[in-house]
Amino acid sequence: MASKVFTDPEDVARLERWVEELATNARVRIHVAGDPPVEGVVMVTPTIQVFKDANDVEGINGTVKLEDPQQPGWSGVVWLGDIVRVEHLDSVTMGATKA
């Protein structure tokens, strides 16, 4: 289940760009609509998957898991469909070698 699912080709392309942008081990600040930014290290390159929303509509979305070495035990999950901007805080960027 996902709160939002996407079927429009432009939305799907946007989700795919976030997957490319969020390389494993990248330290990032992710800006999401209506919430404060979330900062951390990308633990695993995200993938997009098929979900259903609360109305049983099928579409795609995905998540990215972040951890913060400054906060042991903390992790956060961000839905790709909620992302409006990604800031890279280190040199691991799109096109870099991924794990």
C-alpha positions as CSV (number, residue, x, y, z in Angstrom):
1,M,0.0,0.0,0.0
2,A,1.1,3.5,-0.8
3,S,-0.6,6.8,-0.1
4,K,0.1,7.9,-3.7
5,V,0.6,5.8,-6.8
6,F,1.6,7.1,-10.3
7,T,0.7,6.0,-13.8
8,D,1.3,9.0,-15.9
9,P,4.5,8.6,-18.0
10,E,5.9,12.0,-16.9
11,D,5.4,11.0,-13.2
12,V,7.1,7.6,-13.9
13,A,10.0,9.4,-15.6
14,R,10.4,11.7,-12.5
15,L,10.5,8.6,-10.2
16,E,13.1,7.0,-12.4
17,R,15.2,10.2,-12.2
18,W,15.1,10.0,-8.4
19,V,16.3,6.4,-8.5
20,E,19.3,7.5,-10.7
21,E,20.0,10.4,-8.4
22,L,20.0,8.5,-5.2
23,A,23.2,6.4,-5.4
24,T,24.1,4.0,-2.6
25,N,26.3,5.7,0.1
26,A,25.4,9.3,-1.2
27,R,24.9,11.8,1.6
28,V,21.8,13.8,0.7
29,R,19.3,16.2,1.9
30,I,15.9,15.3,0.4
31,H,13.2,18.0,0.2
32,V,9.6,16.7,0.3
33,A,6.4,18.5,-0.3
34,G,4.9,20.0,2.9
35,D,7.6,18.6,5.3
36,P,11.0,19.6,6.5
37,P,14.0,18.2,4.6
38,V,15.3,14.8,5.6
39,E,19.1,14.3,5.6
40,G,21.2,11.1,5.6
41,V,23.1,8.5,3.7
42,V,21.4,6.4,1.1
43,M,21.6,2.8,2.3
44,V,20.4,1.0,-0.9
45,T,19.7,2.5,-4.3
46,P,15.9,2.7,-4.4
47,T,13.7,0.9,-6.9
48,I,10.2,1.7,-8.2
49,Q,7.6,-0.9,-7.6
50,V,3.9,-1.6,-8.1
51,F,1.6,-0.6,-5.2
52,K,-2.1,0.0,-4.7
53,D,-3.4,3.1,-3.0
54,A,-6.3,3.3,-0.5
55,N,-8.8,3.3,-3.4
56,D,-7.3,0.1,-4.7
57,V,-5.8,1.9,-7.7
58,E,-2.7,0.2,-9.0
59,G,0.4,2.3,-9.9
60,I,4.0,2.8,-9.1
61,N,6.0,4.5,-6.3
62,G,9.1,3.6,-4.3
63,T,11.0,4.4,-1.2
64,V,14.6,5.3,-0.3
65,K,16.0,4.4,3.1
66,L,18.4,6.8,4.8
67,E,20.6,6.4,7.8
68,D,22.6,9.1,9.7
69,P,26.0,8.1,11.1
70,Q,25.6,11.0,13.5
71,Q,22.5,9.4,15.0
72,P,23.2,5.7,15.6
73,G,20.0,3.6,15.3
74,W,18.1,6.3,13.3
75,S,16.8,5.5,9.9
76,G,14.2,7.2,7.7
77,V,12.2,6.2,4.7
78,V,11.1,8.7,2.1
79,W,8.5,8.0,-0.7
80,L,10.0,8.8,-4.1
81,G,6.7,10.3,-5.2
82,D,6.9,12.9,-2.4
83,I,10.4,14.2,-3.4
84,V,10.6,17.7,-4.9
85,R,14.4,18.2,-4.7
86,V,17.6,16.3,-3.8
87,E,20.7,18.1,-2.6
88,H,24.0,16.2,-2.7
89,L,26.1,16.8,0.4
90,D,29.2,14.8,-0.8
91,S,30.8,13.7,-4.1
92,V,28.6,10.6,-4.6
93,T,26.3,11.7,-7.3
94,M,24.3,10.5,-10.3
95,G,26.5,8.3,-12.6
96,A,28.9,7.4,-9.7
97,T,29.6,3.7,-9.1
98,K,26.8,2.1,-7.1
99,A,27.0,-0.8,-4.8
